[in-house]
């Protein structure tokens, strides 16, 4: 595997972080601030660097490259797989109710022979992440692992954009298939938030829209907890996500964060399903546990590679973590670096949702929020 990385900033222009002579990448990942990745001139510049590559551009809530987190930048990783084949599919999603259908469609059109892993990048606001992954899991072989994320738009929650071989656009979902026995994949996803207050039960919800907790209007109750910070919803809601204990026989815990609020309906829209009858509790940040969670996710991903150092690590971390950690944000990237090794190429972005199996023994993914989710790659 050969990897070349670049970063663009307004002040510095294009900067080479690492170069590979004669690189011929099949895949280029370009993560950046939304208006930058929507700009055709920026896309054409990236295309001029790698004219024969498939280029995926994603809007973000912060860009990760190496050991550094930046905003209002574009980070580019060009990857040449020497023993691995790739396939690409994309679909348009118009509304959250289409999510499962889109997941089915993408998974059905991806060739299955030799498929070992799939990575998905999705619009972050028009999607129900739970339904999307259910659609993917339903049509992909159970031996195929799935990771990825919902792209972001800072803390604005107005519009997200992504594109395959074109500038970023709203309402897209992109699926990449990885093929061959020479590619080793690792993944891990951990949070680090603490539950507090009374655990309540979801008494009225439809898909990813929450109407009532314990029979009370959900938004009214949530505002009581947030106090003065309620005026900043939905972005301040990232500081107080909800933990759900799913009634799946395993009491699987997942975290959900707000994408939008509806004052008239007194409802809140989340990134994934809010099943009725599910116990839910508010969560708050614990700085040290957030950093430990990032480290733990790195360790999980490397263990699946036989504890060998990955050649590439793609980090997708929740925008809520970034808002909490603030000036300490680089610490979670440094924690991942310590866990995976000093020579791994690192890229990624801050997201509106993370997609990953819940454990190393699992293949089918779940939607997560407020986690650091890592996918590691190594060719053997």
C-alpha positions in Angstrom: 0.0 0.0 0.0 1.3 3.5 -0.9 -0.2 6.6 0.6 0.3 10.2 -0.2 -1.3 13.0 1.9 -1.9 16.7 1.3 -3.6 19.6 3.2 -5.1 22.8 1.8 -5.6 25.9 4.0 -6.5 29.4 3.0 -3.2 30.8 4.3 -0.9 28.1 3.1 -2.5 26.7 0.0 -1.6 23.1 -0.8 1.0 21.4 1.5 2.4 18.0 0.9 2.5 16.0 4.2 3.9 12.9 2.7 4.8 11.9 -0.9 5.1 8.6 -2.8 7.1 8.6 -6.0 5.1 7.1 -8.9 1.9 6.6 -6.8 -1.1 5.5 -8.9 -4.0 5.5 -6.4 -7.4 3.8 -6.9 -8.9 5.8 -4.0 -8.6 9.4 -2.9 -10.4 10.5 0.3 -10.9 14.3 0.5 -12.5 15.6 3.6 -13.2 19.3 4.1 -15.3 22.3 5.1 -18.6 22.1 3.2 -18.3 25.1 0.9 -14.7 24.1 0.0 -15.6 20.6 -1.1 -18.6 21.9 -3.0 -16.3 24.3 -5.0 -15.7 22.8 -8.5 -12.3 24.5 -8.7 -11.1 22.7 -5.6 -12.4 19.4 -7.0 -10.6 20.0 -10.3 -7.4 20.7 -8.4 -7.6 17.4 -6.6 -8.4 15.7 -9.9 -5.3 17.2 -11.5 -3.2 15.6 -8.7 -4.7 12.1 -9.3 -6.4 12.0 -12.7 -7.1 8.2 -12.8 -8.3 7.8 -9.2 -11.8 7.5 -7.8 -12.2 10.6 -5.6 -14.6 10.8 -2.7 -15.2 14.2 -1.2 -17.0 14.7 2.2 -18.1 17.7 4.1 -17.1 17.7 7.8 -17.3 19.2 11.2 -13.5 19.2 11.4 -10.7 17.6 9.4 -8.1 15.0 10.6 -4.8 14.4 9.0 -1.8 12.9 10.8 -1.8 14.1 14.4 -3.6 17.4 13.7 -7.3 18.5 13.6 -8.1 21.6 11.4 -11.2 23.5 10.4 -11.9 25.3 7.1 -9.4 23.1 5.3 -9.3 20.2 2.9 -7.3 17.0 3.8 -6.5 14.6 1.0 -5.2 11.0 1.3 -4.4 9.2 -2.0 -4.2 5.4 -1.5 -2.8 2.9 -3.9 -3.7 -0.7 -2.9 -1.2 -3.1 -4.4 -3.2 -6.4 -3.7 -6.7 -5.2 -3.3 -9.6 -4.4 -5.7 -12.2 -1.7 -5.1 -15.7 -1.2 -6.4 -17.8 2.0 -6.0 -21.6 2.6 -5.8 -23.6 5.7 -5.0 -27.2 6.6 -4.6 -29.4 9.7 -4.0 -31.3 10.0 -0.8 -34.2 12.5 -0.6 -35.5 12.0 2.9 -34.9 9.9 6.0 -37.8 7.6 5.1 -35.8 6.4 2.1 -32.8 5.3 4.2 -33.4 1.5 4.3 -34.3 1.4 0.6 -31.1 3.2 -0.3 -29.1 0.8 1.9 -30.7 -2.1 0.2 -30.1 -0.6 -3.3 -26.4 0.1 -2.6 -25.7 -3.3 -1.1 -27.5 -5.2 -3.9 -25.5 -3.5 -6.7 -22.1 -4.1 -5.0 -20.5 -7.3 -6.4 -20.3 -9.9 -3.7 -17.5 -12.3 -4.9 -14.4 -11.7 -2.9 -15.9 -8.8 -0.9 -14.3 -8.5 2.5 -15.3 -5.0 3.7 -17.6 -2.1 2.8 -17.2 1.5 3.8 -20.1 3.9 3.6 -20.2 7.7 3.5 -23.7 9.3 3.8 -25.4 12.6 3.8 -25.6 13.5 7.5 -29.0 15.2 7.7 -31.3 13.6 5.2 -30.7 10.1 6.5 -31.9 7.8 9.3 -28.6 6.1 10.1 -30.2 3.1 11.8 -32.4 2.4 8.7 -29.5 2.9 6.4 -27.3 0.3 8.1 -30.3 -2.1 8.5 -30.7 -1.9 4.7 -27.0 -2.5 4.1 -26.8 -5.4 6.6 -29.9 -7.0 5.1 -28.4 -7.4 1.7 -24.6 -7.8 2.3 -23.1 -11.2 3.2 -22.8 -11.7 7.0 -19.1 -12.2 6.6 -18.6 -8.7 5.3 -17.8 -6.0 7.8 -19.1 -2.4 7.4 -17.8 0.9 8.7 -18.2 4.5 7.8 -19.9 7.7 8.8 -22.5 10.5 8.3 -20.8 13.6 7.0 -21.0 16.9 8.8 -21.4 20.7 8.4 -19.6 22.1 11.4 -22.0 22.8 14.2 -24.4 24.4 11.7 -26.8 21.4 11.0 -28.0 23.1 7.8 -26.7 21.0 4.9 -24.1 18.3 4.3 -22.4 17.4 1.0 -20.4 14.6 -0.6 -19.5 13.3 -4.0 -18.0 10.5 -6.0 -15.8 11.9 -8.8 -17.6 15.2 -8.6 -17.8 18.2 -6.3 -19.8 17.7 -3.1 -23.6 17.7 -3.3 -26.5 17.3 -0.8 -28.3 14.0 -0.6 -25.8 11.4 -1.6 -24.7 8.1 -0.1 -21.5 6.4 -1.3 -20.5 2.8 -0.8 -16.9 1.4 -1.4 -16.3 -2.3 -1.6 -12.9 -3.8 -0.8 -12.0 -7.2 -2.3 -9.3 -9.8 -1.7 -7.7 -12.0 1.0 -4.6 -9.8 1.2 -6.4 -7.0 2.9 -6.7 -7.1 6.7 -9.3 -4.8 8.3 -9.6 -3.7 11.9 -12.3 -1.6 13.5 -13.2 -0.2 16.9 -15.7 2.3 18.3 -15.9 3.6 21.8 -17.4 6.7 23.6 -16.5 7.8 27.1 -19.7 9.6 28.2 -21.3 9.2 31.6 -25.1 8.7 32.1 -26.8 10.9 34.7 -30.2 11.7 36.0 -33.3 9.5 35.9 -33.6 6.8 33.2 -36.8 7.4 31.3 -38.7 5.4 28.7 -39.4 6.4 25.1 -43.2 6.5 25.1 -43.9 8.1 21.7 -41.6 8.1 18.7 -41.6 7.5 14.9 -38.4 6.2 13.4 -35.8 8.7 14.4 -38.2 11.4 15.7 -38.7 11.4 19.5 -42.0 12.9 20.7 -42.4 11.8 24.4 -40.3 10.5 27.3 -42.3 9.0 30.2 -45.4 10.5 28.5 -44.0 14.0 28.6 -43.1 16.2 25.6 -39.5 15.3 24.8 -38.3 18.7 23.8 -39.8 20.4 26.9 -38.2 17.8 29.1 -34.8 18.1 27.4 -34.9 21.9 27.7 -35.4 21.5 31.4 -32.2 19.6 31.7 -30.2 21.9 29.4 -31.3 25.1 31.2 -29.6 28.2 29.7 -28.0 26.1 27.0 -31.4 25.2 25.6 -31.3 28.4 23.5 -28.5 26.9 21.4 -30.3 23.8 20.3 -29.7 21.7 18.3 -26.0 22.2 18.5 -25.9 22.4 22.3 -27.7 19.1 22.4 -24.5 17.5 21.3 -23.2 18.1 24.8 -26.0 16.0 26.3 -26.7 13.0 24.1 -29.1 10.2 25.0 -28.0 6.6 25.9 -30.5 3.9 24.7 -30.6 0.4 26.1 -32.0 -1.5 23.2 -34.5 -4.3 23.8 -32.5 -6.7 21.5 -32.0 -9.5 24.0 -28.4 -8.3 24.7 -29.3 -4.9 26.2 -26.9 -3.3 23.6 -26.2 0.3 24.5 -26.0 3.0 21.8 -25.8 6.7 22.0 -28.0 9.2 20.0 -27.5 12.9 19.4 -29.9 15.5 18.1 -30.0 16.7 14.4 -33.0 19.0 14.6 -35.8 20.2 16.9 -39.4 21.0 16.1 -40.9 23.6 18.5 -44.5 23.1 17.3 -44.4 19.4 17.7 -42.1 19.6 20.8 -40.1 16.8 19.1 -36.5 16.1 18.4 -35.0 14.4 15.4 -32.0 12.1 16.0 -29.4 10.5 13.8 -30.9 7.1 14.3 -34.0 5.2 15.4 -35.6 5.9 18.8 -37.7 2.7 19.4 -40.7 3.1 21.7 -40.3 1.2 25.0 -36.6 1.7 25.1 -35.0 3.0 28.3 -33.1 6.3 27.7 -30.8 8.4 29.9 -29.0 11.7 29.4 -25.3 11.6 29.2 -22.5 14.2 29.9 -18.9 14.4 29.0 -16.0 13.1 31.0 -12.8 14.5 29.5 -10.4 11.7 30.5 -12.9 9.0 29.5 -13.3 10.5 26.1 -9.5 10.3 25.5 -9.5 6.8 26.9 -12.3 5.9 24.6 -10.3 7.1 21.6 -7.3 5.0 22.8 -9.5 2.0 23.3 -11.0 2.2 19.8 -7.4 2.3 18.4 -6.4 -0.8 20.4 -9.5 -2.7 19.3 -8.8 -2.0 15.7 -5.1 -3.0 15.9 -5.9 -6.3 17.7 -7.8 -7.4 14.7 -4.7 -6.9 12.6 -2.8 -9.4 14.8 -1.4 -6.4 16.7 0.5 -5.4 13.6 0.7 -1.7 12.8 -1.8 -0.6 10.2 -0.7 1.2 7.1 -3.8 3.4 7.1 -6.3 4.5 9.7 -9.5 6.3 8.9 -10.9 8.1 12.0 -14.5 9.2 12.2 -15.3 11.0 15.4 -18.4 12.7 16.5 -18.8 16.5 16.3 -20.1 16.4 19.9 -16.7 15.2 21.1 -15.0 18.1 19.3 -17.3 20.6 20.9 -16.6 19.2 24.4 -12.8 18.7 24.1 -12.3 22.1 22.4 -8.6 23.1 22.6 -7.8 19.5 23.9 -9.2 18.0 20.6 -5.7 16.9 19.4 -5.4 14.8 22.5 -7.8 12.2 21.2 -5.9 11.9 17.9 -2.6 11.6 19.9 -4.2 8.8 21.9 -5.1 7.0 18.7 -1.6 7.5 17.4 -0.1 5.9 20.5 -2.5 3.0 20.2 -2.0 2.2 16.5 1.6 3.0 16.0 3.8 5.9 14.9 4.1 5.0 11.2 0.4 4.7 10.3 -1.1 7.2 7.9 -4.0 8.8 9.7 -6.9 10.7 8.1 -10.6 11.3 8.9 -13.2 13.8 9.9 -15.7 14.9 12.6 -19.1 13.6 11.8 -22.9 13.5 12.5 -22.8 9.8 13.1 -20.4 6.8 13.1 -21.0 3.4 11.6 -19.2 0.4 13.0 -19.8 -3.1 14.4 -20.3 -3.1 18.2 -17.4 -5.6 18.8 -14.5 -7.2 17.1 -16.5 -10.5 17.0 -19.3 -8.7 15.0 -19.4 -7.9 11.3 -22.7 -6.1 10.8 -22.6 -2.5 11.8 -24.6 -0.2 14.0 -25.1 3.5 14.0 -23.2 5.2 16.8 -23.1 8.8 18.1 -20.5 10.5 20.3 -17.8 7.8 19.6 -14.4 7.7 18.1 -14.7 5.1 15.4 -11.6 3.8 13.6 -11.1 1.6 10.6 -7.6 0.3 10.0 -6.1 -1.2 6.8 -3.1 -3.4 6.1 -2.1 -5.4 3.1 -0.2 -8.6 3.6 
